[in-house]
């Protein structure tokens, strides 16, 4: 009887531990970027009236890699909050970067990006505004 009670307790403990390890971790979603309005966005160096780039945004995740727009990069999410995201990315053969995007509204964002592109360092403070449809 003592053996079966002990076996029963071990079975319960093993089942509880197995249940605890089966639940997968929740991956960061970058939901703030999903909340931005789709369309044409103008990117300007902060404090300047000159448009650096106009981007047609269907997926705002494109703004993470402004200096590496076509590169196939791996990403590591550093921060993922309702108002901001920070991502480090590495693009084999093209460089790497770290980009922070802060949402003021779903039509106005602040982007800070820095890293290495084609062997040269870059650092930019950019304001992005939705300009209209693409």
C-alpha positions as CSV (number, residue, x, y, z in Angstrom):
1,X,0.0,0.0,0.0
2,X,2.8,2.4,0.8
3,X,4.5,1.7,-2.5
4,X,1.3,2.5,-4.5
5,X,0.7,5.7,-2.5
6,X,4.3,6.8,-3.2
7,X,3.9,5.9,-6.9
8,X,0.7,7.9,-7.0
9,X,2.3,11.0,-5.5
10,X,5.2,10.8,-8.0
11,X,2.8,10.4,-10.9
12,X,0.9,13.5,-9.8
13,X,4.2,15.5,-9.4
14,X,5.4,14.3,-12.8
15,X,2.1,15.2,-14.4
16,X,2.2,18.7,-12.9
17,X,5.7,19.3,-14.1
18,X,4.9,18.0,-17.6
19,X,1.9,20.3,-17.8
20,X,4.0,23.3,-16.7
21,X,6.6,22.7,-19.5
22,X,4.1,22.1,-22.2
23,X,2.8,25.7,-22.3
24,X,4.7,27.6,-25.0
25,X,6.1,31.0,-24.4
26,X,4.2,33.9,-26.0
27,X,6.3,35.4,-28.8
28,X,6.4,39.3,-29.0
29,X,3.9,40.5,-31.6
30,X,5.1,44.1,-32.4
31,X,1.4,45.0,-32.2
32,X,2.1,48.7,-32.1
33,X,3.3,48.5,-35.7
34,X,0.1,46.7,-36.7
35,X,-1.9,49.7,-35.3
36,X,-0.2,52.2,-37.6
37,X,-2.3,53.4,-40.6
38,X,-1.4,51.8,-43.9
39,X,-0.6,54.1,-46.8
40,X,2.1,56.5,-47.9
41,X,4.5,57.6,-45.2
42,X,7.0,60.4,-45.5
43,X,10.2,60.0,-43.5
44,X,12.1,63.2,-42.6
45,X,15.3,63.7,-40.5
46,X,14.0,65.1,-37.2
47,X,14.1,68.9,-37.4
48,X,14.3,69.1,-41.2
49,X,11.6,69.8,-43.8
50,X,13.3,67.7,-46.5
51,X,11.7,64.3,-47.2
52,X,14.3,61.6,-47.0
53,X,12.1,58.9,-48.3
54,X,8.4,58.2,-49.1
55,X,7.4,54.6,-48.3
56,X,4.2,52.8,-49.2
57,X,3.4,50.9,-46.0
58,X,1.3,47.8,-46.1
59,X,3.3,46.3,-43.2
60,X,4.9,48.8,-40.9
61,X,7.6,46.3,-40.0
62,X,9.4,47.5,-43.1
63,X,10.3,50.7,-41.2
64,X,12.5,48.6,-38.8
65,X,15.1,48.2,-41.6
66,X,15.2,51.6,-43.3
67,X,18.9,51.2,-44.1
68,X,18.5,47.6,-45.2
69,X,15.2,47.6,-47.1
70,X,15.7,44.5,-49.2
71,X,18.1,42.5,-47.1
72,X,17.1,39.2,-45.6
73,X,17.7,39.8,-41.9
74,X,17.2,38.0,-38.7
75,X,15.6,40.1,-35.9
76,X,15.8,40.1,-32.1
77,X,13.0,42.0,-30.3
78,X,14.4,44.0,-27.4
79,X,11.2,45.9,-26.5
80,X,7.6,45.4,-27.5
81,X,5.1,47.7,-25.7
82,X,1.8,49.3,-26.8
83,X,3.6,52.6,-27.7
84,X,7.1,51.5,-28.8
85,X,9.2,48.7,-30.2
86,X,13.0,48.2,-30.3
87,X,14.5,45.6,-32.6
88,X,18.1,44.6,-33.3
89,X,18.6,43.0,-36.7
90,X,21.5,41.3,-38.5
91,X,21.7,41.1,-42.3
92,X,24.4,38.6,-43.4
93,X,26.8,40.4,-45.8
94,X,24.9,43.8,-45.6
95,X,25.4,44.9,-41.9
96,X,23.2,45.2,-38.9
97,X,21.1,47.8,-37.0
98,X,19.1,48.7,-34.0
99,X,15.8,50.5,-34.5
100,X,13.5,52.0,-31.9
101,X,10.0,53.2,-33.1
102,X,7.8,55.2,-30.8
103,X,4.2,55.9,-31.8
104,X,2.7,59.3,-31.0
105,X,-0.5,58.5,-32.9
106,X,-1.3,55.9,-35.5
107,X,-0.2,58.5,-38.1
108,X,2.9,59.9,-36.5
109,X,6.0,58.0,-35.3
110,X,9.5,58.7,-34.1
111,X,12.3,56.4,-35.4
112,X,15.8,56.2,-34.0
113,X,18.0,53.8,-36.0
114,X,21.8,53.1,-36.0
115,X,24.1,50.4,-37.2
116,X,26.3,49.4,-40.1
117,X,25.2,49.4,-43.7
118,X,27.6,48.3,-46.5
119,X,30.6,48.7,-44.1
120,X,29.7,52.2,-43.1
121,X,28.1,53.4,-39.8
122,X,24.7,55.2,-39.8
123,X,22.7,56.9,-37.2
124,X,19.4,58.7,-37.8
125,X,16.6,60.3,-35.9
126,X,13.6,60.3,-38.2
127,X,10.0,61.4,-38.0
128,X,7.4,59.4,-40.0
129,X,4.1,60.9,-40.9
130,X,1.3,59.3,-42.9
131,X,0.8,61.4,-46.0
132,X,-2.2,59.6,-47.6
133,X,-3.0,56.6,-49.7
134,X,-0.4,54.8,-51.8
